[in-house]
Amino acid sequence: MENSGEAKEKLSSIFGYELRELQRSRPSSTNQSRLSQQSGIDAKSYVIVSQLPAEVYKKYVEDVNTSHRTGFTFVVISIVQLAGGKIAEDNLWHHLKRMGLHETDENHPILGNVKQSLEMLVQQRYLQKDKVSGPEGTTLFYVFAERALEGTVSEKIKQHMTQIVKKDDTTVDIS
């Protein structure tokens, strides 16, 4: 069996992909007990990132049939970014509803089940769920996970948001 260095090199030289290990975020309080029950299992997560220049990737690789997923990811990550990297679930759905995306919609013409589309961002490690108990009860928050915190993703989000703000020049309050 090859070592991980050889595998990374082959992925890069043959396929043009970089294999990156995700640095796990601090587990939320709900995940802490589940992790401690895994009795020492060290789960690692990886992503594969294209090394092609953006214009080449867009021309030859990008699939227009899945671009709606990329757009949805960008919108949700942007909302969480504007909220400071953490947003209550009901507040996130409030903003998504303003764009016509409803939590109960299972047959959206583009996204299909909207709630599952949001859950996919958790599974893909763009977001993680955090339950916070308070005097009013338990509140579910969405916070950035490893992929959203990764340098290139967060930098692209900030660049796009800066361009939008420069064009619009209005103040946005999403708290």
Biotite code that builds the C-alpha atoms (Angstrom):
import biotite.structure as struc

atoms = struc.array([
    struc.Atom([0.000, 0.000, 0.000], chain_id="A", res_id=1, res_name="MET", atom_name="CA", element="C"),
    struc.Atom([1.284, 3.452, -0.910], chain_id="A", res_id=2, res_name="GLU", atom_name="CA", element="C"),
    struc.Atom([1.947, 6.089, 1.675], chain_id="A", res_id=3, res_name="ASN", atom_name="CA", element="C"),
    struc.Atom([-0.161, 9.228, 1.671], chain_id="A", res_id=4, res_name="SER", atom_name="CA", element="C"),
    struc.Atom([2.651, 11.331, 0.168], chain_id="A", res_id=5, res_name="GLY", atom_name="CA", element="C"),
    struc.Atom([2.809, 9.117, -2.918], chain_id="A", res_id=6, res_name="GLU", atom_name="CA", element="C"),
    struc.Atom([-0.972, 9.162, -3.261], chain_id="A", res_id=7, res_name="ALA", atom_name="CA", element="C"),
    struc.Atom([-1.031, 12.967, -3.001], chain_id="A", res_id=8, res_name="LYS", atom_name="CA", element="C"),
    struc.Atom([1.710, 13.245, -5.617], chain_id="A", res_id=9, res_name="GLU", atom_name="CA", element="C"),
    struc.Atom([-0.119, 10.941, -8.056], chain_id="A", res_id=10, res_name="LYS", atom_name="CA", element="C"),
    struc.Atom([-3.407, 12.792, -7.589], chain_id="A", res_id=11, res_name="LEU", atom_name="CA", element="C"),
    struc.Atom([-1.598, 16.024, -8.337], chain_id="A", res_id=12, res_name="SER", atom_name="CA", element="C"),
    struc.Atom([0.607, 14.962, -11.249], chain_id="A", res_id=13, res_name="SER", atom_name="CA", element="C"),
    struc.Atom([-1.857, 12.642, -13.017], chain_id="A", res_id=14, res_name="ILE", atom_name="CA", element="C"),
    struc.Atom([-5.262, 14.137, -12.284], chain_id="A", res_id=15, res_name="PHE", atom_name="CA", element="C"),
    struc.Atom([-4.486, 17.747, -11.305], chain_id="A", res_id=16, res_name="GLY", atom_name="CA", element="C"),
    struc.Atom([-6.080, 17.513, -7.867], chain_id="A", res_id=17, res_name="TYR", atom_name="CA", element="C"),
    struc.Atom([-4.762, 18.417, -4.437], chain_id="A", res_id=18, res_name="GLU", atom_name="CA", element="C"),
    struc.Atom([-5.761, 16.181, -1.516], chain_id="A", res_id=19, res_name="LEU", atom_name="CA", element="C"),
    struc.Atom([-6.292, 18.230, 1.621], chain_id="A", res_id=20, res_name="ARG", atom_name="CA", element="C"),
    struc.Atom([-7.004, 16.918, 5.094], chain_id="A", res_id=21, res_name="GLU", atom_name="CA", element="C"),
    struc.Atom([-9.677, 18.958, 6.825], chain_id="A", res_id=22, res_name="LEU", atom_name="CA", element="C"),
    struc.Atom([-8.737, 20.207, 10.250], chain_id="A", res_id=23, res_name="GLN", atom_name="CA", element="C"),
    struc.Atom([-11.794, 19.336, 12.301], chain_id="A", res_id=24, res_name="ARG", atom_name="CA", element="C"),
    struc.Atom([-13.478, 22.223, 14.056], chain_id="A", res_id=25, res_name="SER", atom_name="CA", element="C"),
    struc.Atom([-14.006, 22.014, 17.767], chain_id="A", res_id=26, res_name="ARG", atom_name="CA", element="C"),
    struc.Atom([-16.935, 19.619, 18.168], chain_id="A", res_id=27, res_name="PRO", atom_name="CA", element="C"),
    struc.Atom([-20.221, 21.094, 19.302], chain_id="A", res_id=28, res_name="SER", atom_name="CA", element="C"),
    struc.Atom([-21.655, 20.122, 22.652], chain_id="A", res_id=29, res_name="SER", atom_name="CA", element="C"),
    struc.Atom([-24.039, 17.613, 21.014], chain_id="A", res_id=30, res_name="THR", atom_name="CA", element="C"),
    struc.Atom([-21.261, 15.971, 19.044], chain_id="A", res_id=31, res_name="ASN", atom_name="CA", element="C"),
    struc.Atom([-18.889, 15.783, 22.014], chain_id="A", res_id=32, res_name="GLN", atom_name="CA", element="C"),
    struc.Atom([-20.641, 12.838, 23.622], chain_id="A", res_id=33, res_name="SER", atom_name="CA", element="C"),
    struc.Atom([-20.901, 10.982, 20.300], chain_id="A", res_id=34, res_name="ARG", atom_name="CA", element="C"),
    struc.Atom([-17.184, 11.469, 19.676], chain_id="A", res_id=35, res_name="LEU", atom_name="CA", element="C"),
    struc.Atom([-16.247, 10.232, 23.122], chain_id="A", res_id=36, res_name="SER", atom_name="CA", element="C"),
    struc.Atom([-18.296, 7.083, 22.479], chain_id="A", res_id=37, res_name="GLN", atom_name="CA", element="C"),
    struc.Atom([-16.204, 6.245, 19.437], chain_id="A", res_id=38, res_name="GLN", atom_name="CA", element="C"),
    struc.Atom([-13.563, 4.876, 21.809], chain_id="A", res_id=39, res_name="SER", atom_name="CA", element="C"),
    struc.Atom([-10.485, 6.394, 20.282], chain_id="A", res_id=40, res_name="GLY", atom_name="CA", element="C"),
    struc.Atom([-11.431, 6.170, 16.608], chain_id="A", res_id=41, res_name="ILE", atom_name="CA", element="C"),
    struc.Atom([-9.590, 8.964, 14.850], chain_id="A", res_id=42, res_name="ASP", atom_name="CA", element="C"),
    struc.Atom([-11.854, 9.918, 11.946], chain_id="A", res_id=43, res_name="ALA", atom_name="CA", element="C"),
    struc.Atom([-10.192, 12.054, 9.295], chain_id="A", res_id=44, res_name="LYS", atom_name="CA", element="C"),
    struc.Atom([-11.880, 14.005, 6.536], chain_id="A", res_id=45, res_name="SER", atom_name="CA", element="C"),
    struc.Atom([-10.385, 14.955, 3.200], chain_id="A", res_id=46, res_name="TYR", atom_name="CA", element="C"),
    struc.Atom([-11.390, 17.053, 0.222], chain_id="A", res_id=47, res_name="VAL", atom_name="CA", element="C"),
    struc.Atom([-10.019, 17.016, -3.286], chain_id="A", res_id=48, res_name="ILE", atom_name="CA", element="C"),
    struc.Atom([-9.414, 20.436, -4.805], chain_id="A", res_id=49, res_name="VAL", atom_name="CA", element="C"),
    struc.Atom([-8.745, 21.103, -8.462], chain_id="A", res_id=50, res_name="SER", atom_name="CA", element="C"),
    struc.Atom([-5.386, 22.701, -9.228], chain_id="A", res_id=51, res_name="GLN", atom_name="CA", element="C"),
    struc.Atom([-6.585, 24.025, -12.590], chain_id="A", res_id=52, res_name="LEU", atom_name="CA", element="C"),
    struc.Atom([-6.755, 27.786, -13.061], chain_id="A", res_id=53, res_name="PRO", atom_name="CA", element="C"),
    struc.Atom([-10.324, 29.044, -12.500], chain_id="A", res_id=54, res_name="ALA", atom_name="CA", element="C"),
    struc.Atom([-10.911, 29.963, -16.158], chain_id="A", res_id=55, res_name="GLU", atom_name="CA", element="C"),
    struc.Atom([-9.752, 26.527, -17.382], chain_id="A", res_id=56, res_name="VAL", atom_name="CA", element="C"),
    struc.Atom([-11.836, 24.748, -14.746], chain_id="A", res_id=57, res_name="TYR", atom_name="CA", element="C"),
    struc.Atom([-14.898, 26.789, -15.694], chain_id="A", res_id=58, res_name="LYS", atom_name="CA", element="C"),
    struc.Atom([-14.469, 26.117, -19.412], chain_id="A", res_id=59, res_name="LYS", atom_name="CA", element="C"),
    struc.Atom([-13.647, 22.407, -19.366], chain_id="A", res_id=60, res_name="TYR", atom_name="CA", element="C"),
    struc.Atom([-14.718, 20.919, -16.024], chain_id="A", res_id=61, res_name="VAL", atom_name="CA", element="C"),
    struc.Atom([-17.552, 22.868, -14.432], chain_id="A", res_id=62, res_name="GLU", atom_name="CA", element="C"),
    struc.Atom([-20.920, 21.192, -14.885], chain_id="A", res_id=63, res_name="ASP", atom_name="CA", element="C"),
    struc.Atom([-23.740, 23.663, -15.541], chain_id="A", res_id=64, res_name="VAL", atom_name="CA", element="C"),
    struc.Atom([-26.186, 20.978, -14.388], chain_id="A", res_id=65, res_name="ASN", atom_name="CA", element="C"),
    struc.Atom([-24.835, 21.239, -10.829], chain_id="A", res_id=66, res_name="THR", atom_name="CA", element="C"),
    struc.Atom([-24.116, 24.972, -10.715], chain_id="A", res_id=67, res_name="SER", atom_name="CA", element="C"),
    struc.Atom([-27.331, 25.524, -8.732], chain_id="A", res_id=68, res_name="HIS", atom_name="CA", element="C"),
    struc.Atom([-25.716, 23.632, -5.830], chain_id="A", res_id=69, res_name="ARG", atom_name="CA", element="C"),
    struc.Atom([-22.683, 25.910, -5.996], chain_id="A", res_id=70, res_name="THR", atom_name="CA", element="C"),
    struc.Atom([-24.963, 28.956, -6.011], chain_id="A", res_id=71, res_name="GLY", atom_name="CA", element="C"),
    struc.Atom([-26.952, 27.672, -3.038], chain_id="A", res_id=72, res_name="PHE", atom_name="CA", element="C"),
    struc.Atom([-23.726, 26.978, -1.137], chain_id="A", res_id=73, res_name="THR", atom_name="CA", element="C"),
    struc.Atom([-22.470, 30.495, -1.912], chain_id="A", res_id=74, res_name="PHE", atom_name="CA", element="C"),
    struc.Atom([-25.718, 32.100, -0.726], chain_id="A", res_id=75, res_name="VAL", atom_name="CA", element="C"),
    struc.Atom([-25.888, 30.163, 2.540], chain_id="A", res_id=76, res_name="VAL", atom_name="CA", element="C"),
    struc.Atom([-22.197, 30.679, 3.341], chain_id="A", res_id=77, res_name="ILE", atom_name="CA", element="C"),
    struc.Atom([-22.569, 34.397, 2.564], chain_id="A", res_id=78, res_name="SER", atom_name="CA", element="C"),
    struc.Atom([-25.543, 34.726, 4.925], chain_id="A", res_id=79, res_name="ILE", atom_name="CA", element="C"),
    struc.Atom([-23.605, 33.007, 7.703], chain_id="A", res_id=80, res_name="VAL", atom_name="CA", element="C"),
    struc.Atom([-20.546, 35.191, 6.916], chain_id="A", res_id=81, res_name="GLN", atom_name="CA", element="C"),
    struc.Atom([-22.622, 38.369, 7.204], chain_id="A", res_id=82, res_name="LEU", atom_name="CA", element="C"),
    struc.Atom([-24.010, 37.101, 10.518], chain_id="A", res_id=83, res_name="ALA", atom_name="CA", element="C"),
    struc.Atom([-20.461, 36.787, 11.881], chain_id="A", res_id=84, res_name="GLY", atom_name="CA", element="C"),
    struc.Atom([-19.864, 33.094, 11.209], chain_id="A", res_id=85, res_name="GLY", atom_name="CA", element="C"),
    struc.Atom([-22.783, 31.864, 13.323], chain_id="A", res_id=86, res_name="LYS", atom_name="CA", element="C"),
    struc.Atom([-26.538, 32.145, 12.784], chain_id="A", res_id=87, res_name="ILE", atom_name="CA", element="C"),
    struc.Atom([-29.610, 30.762, 14.521], chain_id="A", res_id=88, res_name="ALA", atom_name="CA", element="C"),
    struc.Atom([-31.516, 28.251, 12.396], chain_id="A", res_id=89, res_name="GLU", atom_name="CA", element="C"),
    struc.Atom([-34.753, 30.274, 12.413], chain_id="A", res_id=90, res_name="ASP", atom_name="CA", element="C"),
    struc.Atom([-32.851, 33.401, 11.358], chain_id="A", res_id=91, res_name="ASN", atom_name="CA", element="C"),
    struc.Atom([-31.165, 31.546, 8.477], chain_id="A", res_id=92, res_name="LEU", atom_name="CA", element="C"),
    struc.Atom([-34.534, 30.243, 7.261], chain_id="A", res_id=93, res_name="TRP", atom_name="CA", element="C"),
    struc.Atom([-35.944, 33.779, 7.534], chain_id="A", res_id=94, res_name="HIS", atom_name="CA", element="C"),
    struc.Atom([-33.332, 34.997, 5.038], chain_id="A", res_id=95, res_name="HIS", atom_name="CA", element="C"),
    struc.Atom([-33.706, 31.978, 2.760], chain_id="A", res_id=96, res_name="LEU", atom_name="CA", element="C"),
    struc.Atom([-37.496, 32.525, 2.695], chain_id="A", res_id=97, res_name="LYS", atom_name="CA", element="C"),
    struc.Atom([-36.882, 36.060, 1.452], chain_id="A", res_id=98, res_name="ARG", atom_name="CA", element="C"),
    struc.Atom([-35.326, 34.369, -1.608], chain_id="A", res_id=99, res_name="MET", atom_name="CA", element="C"),
    struc.Atom([-38.223, 31.959, -2.028], chain_id="A", res_id=100, res_name="GLY", atom_name="CA", element="C"),
    struc.Atom([-36.535, 28.996, -0.312], chain_id="A", res_id=101, res_name="LEU", atom_name="CA", element="C"),
    struc.Atom([-38.808, 27.436, 2.291], chain_id="A", res_id=102, res_name="HIS", atom_name="CA", element="C"),
    struc.Atom([-37.861, 24.818, 4.872], chain_id="A", res_id=103, res_name="GLU", atom_name="CA", element="C"),
    struc.Atom([-40.985, 22.778, 4.092], chain_id="A", res_id=104, res_name="THR", atom_name="CA", element="C"),
    struc.Atom([-40.480, 22.807, 0.314], chain_id="A", res_id=105, res_name="ASP", atom_name="CA", element="C"),
    struc.Atom([-39.658, 19.265, -0.786], chain_id="A", res_id=106, res_name="GLU", atom_name="CA", element="C"),
    struc.Atom([-40.210, 19.911, -4.494], chain_id="A", res_id=107, res_name="ASN", atom_name="CA", element="C"),
    struc.Atom([-38.340, 23.125, -5.305], chain_id="A", res_id=108, res_name="HIS", atom_name="CA", element="C"),
    struc.Atom([-37.976, 23.247, -9.121], chain_id="A", res_id=109, res_name="PRO", atom_name="CA", element="C"),
    struc.Atom([-34.186, 23.548, -8.906], chain_id="A", res_id=110, res_name="ILE", atom_name="CA", element="C"),
    struc.Atom([-33.040, 22.327, -5.474], chain_id="A", res_id=111, res_name="LEU", atom_name="CA", element="C"),
    struc.Atom([-35.642, 19.656, -4.806], chain_id="A", res_id=112, res_name="GLY", atom_name="CA", element="C"),
    struc.Atom([-35.889, 19.227, -1.030], chain_id="A", res_id=113, res_name="ASN", atom_name="CA", element="C"),
    struc.Atom([-34.552, 22.550, 0.305], chain_id="A", res_id=114, res_name="VAL", atom_name="CA", element="C"),
    struc.Atom([-34.027, 21.282, 3.854], chain_id="A", res_id=115, res_name="LYS", atom_name="CA", element="C"),
    struc.Atom([-31.950, 18.366, 2.507], chain_id="A", res_id=116, res_name="GLN", atom_name="CA", element="C"),
    struc.Atom([-29.926, 20.819, 0.410], chain_id="A", res_id=117, res_name="SER", atom_name="CA", element="C"),
    struc.Atom([-29.041, 22.686, 3.588], chain_id="A", res_id=118, res_name="LEU", atom_name="CA", element="C"),
    struc.Atom([-28.255, 19.417, 5.366], chain_id="A", res_id=119, res_name="GLU", atom_name="CA", element="C"),
    struc.Atom([-25.901, 18.537, 2.494], chain_id="A", res_id=120, res_name="MET", atom_name="CA", element="C"),
    struc.Atom([-23.794, 21.593, 3.413], chain_id="A", res_id=121, res_name="LEU", atom_name="CA", element="C"),
    struc.Atom([-23.423, 20.105, 6.907], chain_id="A", res_id=122, res_name="VAL", atom_name="CA", element="C"),
    struc.Atom([-22.448, 16.725, 5.476], chain_id="A", res_id=123, res_name="GLN", atom_name="CA", element="C"),
    struc.Atom([-19.937, 18.377, 3.137], chain_id="A", res_id=124, res_name="GLN", atom_name="CA", element="C"),
    struc.Atom([-18.446, 20.209, 6.148], chain_id="A", res_id=125, res_name="ARG", atom_name="CA", element="C"),
    struc.Atom([-19.228, 23.767, 5.049], chain_id="A", res_id=126, res_name="TYR", atom_name="CA", element="C"),
    struc.Atom([-21.415, 24.162, 8.133], chain_id="A", res_id=127, res_name="LEU", atom_name="CA", element="C"),
    struc.Atom([-21.888, 22.408, 11.417], chain_id="A", res_id=128, res_name="GLN", atom_name="CA", element="C"),
    struc.Atom([-24.846, 22.495, 13.761], chain_id="A", res_id=129, res_name="LYS", atom_name="CA", element="C"),
    struc.Atom([-24.435, 23.712, 17.313], chain_id="A", res_id=130, res_name="ASP", atom_name="CA", element="C"),
    struc.Atom([-27.154, 23.350, 19.930], chain_id="A", res_id=131, res_name="LYS", atom_name="CA", element="C"),
    struc.Atom([-27.074, 26.004, 22.620], chain_id="A", res_id=132, res_name="VAL", atom_name="CA", element="C"),
    struc.Atom([-29.237, 25.720, 25.732], chain_id="A", res_id=133, res_name="SER", atom_name="CA", element="C"),
    struc.Atom([-30.524, 28.900, 27.256], chain_id="A", res_id=134, res_name="GLY", atom_name="CA", element="C"),
    struc.Atom([-33.334, 30.159, 29.494], chain_id="A", res_id=135, res_name="PRO", atom_name="CA", element="C"),
    struc.Atom([-35.767, 30.134, 26.533], chain_id="A", res_id=136, res_name="GLU", atom_name="CA", element="C"),
    struc.Atom([-34.855, 26.571, 25.590], chain_id="A", res_id=137, res_name="GLY", atom_name="CA", element="C"),
    struc.Atom([-32.474, 25.014, 23.098], chain_id="A", res_id=138, res_name="THR", atom_name="CA", element="C"),
    struc.Atom([-31.513, 26.956, 19.969], chain_id="A", res_id=139, res_name="THR", atom_name="CA", element="C"),
    struc.Atom([-29.901, 25.396, 16.929], chain_id="A", res_id=140, res_name="LEU", atom_name="CA", element="C"),
    struc.Atom([-27.138, 27.450, 15.316], chain_id="A", res_id=141, res_name="PHE", atom_name="CA", element="C"),
    struc.Atom([-25.313, 26.954, 12.049], chain_id="A", res_id=142, res_name="TYR", atom_name="CA", element="C"),
    struc.Atom([-21.615, 27.801, 12.301], chain_id="A", res_id=143, res_name="VAL", atom_name="CA", element="C"),
    struc.Atom([-18.764, 27.553, 9.831], chain_id="A", res_id=144, res_name="PHE", atom_name="CA", element="C"),
    struc.Atom([-17.087, 24.162, 9.545], chain_id="A", res_id=145, res_name="ALA", atom_name="CA", element="C"),
    struc.Atom([-13.690, 23.334, 8.037], chain_id="A", res_id=146, res_name="GLU", atom_name="CA", element="C"),
    struc.Atom([-14.445, 23.854, 4.347], chain_id="A", res_id=147, res_name="ARG", atom_name="CA", element="C"),
    struc.Atom([-16.001, 27.291, 4.871], chain_id="A", res_id=148, res_name="ALA", atom_name="CA", element="C"),
    struc.Atom([-13.048, 28.307, 7.037], chain_id="A", res_id=149, res_name="LEU", atom_name="CA", element="C"),
    struc.Atom([-10.524, 27.128, 4.451], chain_id="A", res_id=150, res_name="GLU", atom_name="CA", element="C"),
    struc.Atom([-8.553, 30.073, 3.050], chain_id="A", res_id=151, res_name="GLY", atom_name="CA", element="C"),
    struc.Atom([-9.559, 29.930, -0.611], chain_id="A", res_id=152, res_name="THR", atom_name="CA", element="C"),
    struc.Atom([-13.281, 29.476, 0.094], chain_id="A", res_id=153, res_name="VAL", atom_name="CA", element="C"),
    struc.Atom([-13.537, 32.268, 2.658], chain_id="A", res_id=154, res_name="SER", atom_name="CA", element="C"),
    struc.Atom([-11.411, 34.569, 0.496], chain_id="A", res_id=155, res_name="GLU", atom_name="CA", element="C"),
    struc.Atom([-13.636, 34.013, -2.569], chain_id="A", res_id=156, res_name="LYS", atom_name="CA", element="C"),
    struc.Atom([-16.753, 34.686, -0.493], chain_id="A", res_id=157, res_name="ILE", atom_name="CA", element="C"),
    struc.Atom([-15.256, 37.921, 0.853], chain_id="A", res_id=158, res_name="LYS", atom_name="CA", element="C"),
    struc.Atom([-14.214, 39.035, -2.667], chain_id="A", res_id=159, res_name="GLN", atom_name="CA", element="C"),
    struc.Atom([-17.679, 38.437, -4.096], chain_id="A", res_id=160, res_name="HIS", atom_name="CA", element="C"),
    struc.Atom([-19.374, 40.149, -1.158], chain_id="A", res_id=161, res_name="MET", atom_name="CA", element="C"),
    struc.Atom([-17.056, 43.143, -1.492], chain_id="A", res_id=162, res_name="THR", atom_name="CA", element="C"),
    struc.Atom([-17.955, 43.452, -5.190], chain_id="A", res_id=163, res_name="GLN", atom_name="CA", element="C"),
    struc.Atom([-21.672, 43.285, -4.380], chain_id="A", res_id=164, res_name="ILE", atom_name="CA", element="C"),
    struc.Atom([-21.375, 45.907, -1.641], chain_id="A", res_id=165, res_name="VAL", atom_name="CA", element="C"),
    struc.Atom([-19.357, 48.199, -3.937], chain_id="A", res_id=166, res_name="LYS", atom_name="CA", element="C"),
    struc.Atom([-22.019, 47.928, -6.654], chain_id="A", res_id=167, res_name="LYS", atom_name="CA", element="C"),
    struc.Atom([-24.938, 48.346, -4.265], chain_id="A", res_id=168, res_name="ASP", atom_name="CA", element="C"),
    struc.Atom([-23.340, 50.590, -1.636], chain_id="A", res_id=169, res_name="ASP", atom_name="CA", element="C"),
    struc.Atom([-26.102, 49.884, 0.898], chain_id="A", res_id=170, res_name="THR", atom_name="CA", element="C"),
    struc.Atom([-25.837, 48.569, 4.418], chain_id="A", res_id=171, res_name="THR", atom_name="CA", element="C"),
    struc.Atom([-27.077, 45.042, 5.045], chain_id="A", res_id=172, res_name="VAL", atom_name="CA", element="C"),
    struc.Atom([-28.279, 44.007, 8.506], chain_id="A", res_id=173, res_name="ASP", atom_name="CA", element="C"),
    struc.Atom([-29.017, 40.308, 8.911], chain_id="A", res_id=174, res_name="ILE", atom_name="CA", element="C"),
    struc.Atom([-28.950, 40.011, 12.674], chain_id="A", res_id=175, res_name="SER", atom_name="CA", element="C"),
])
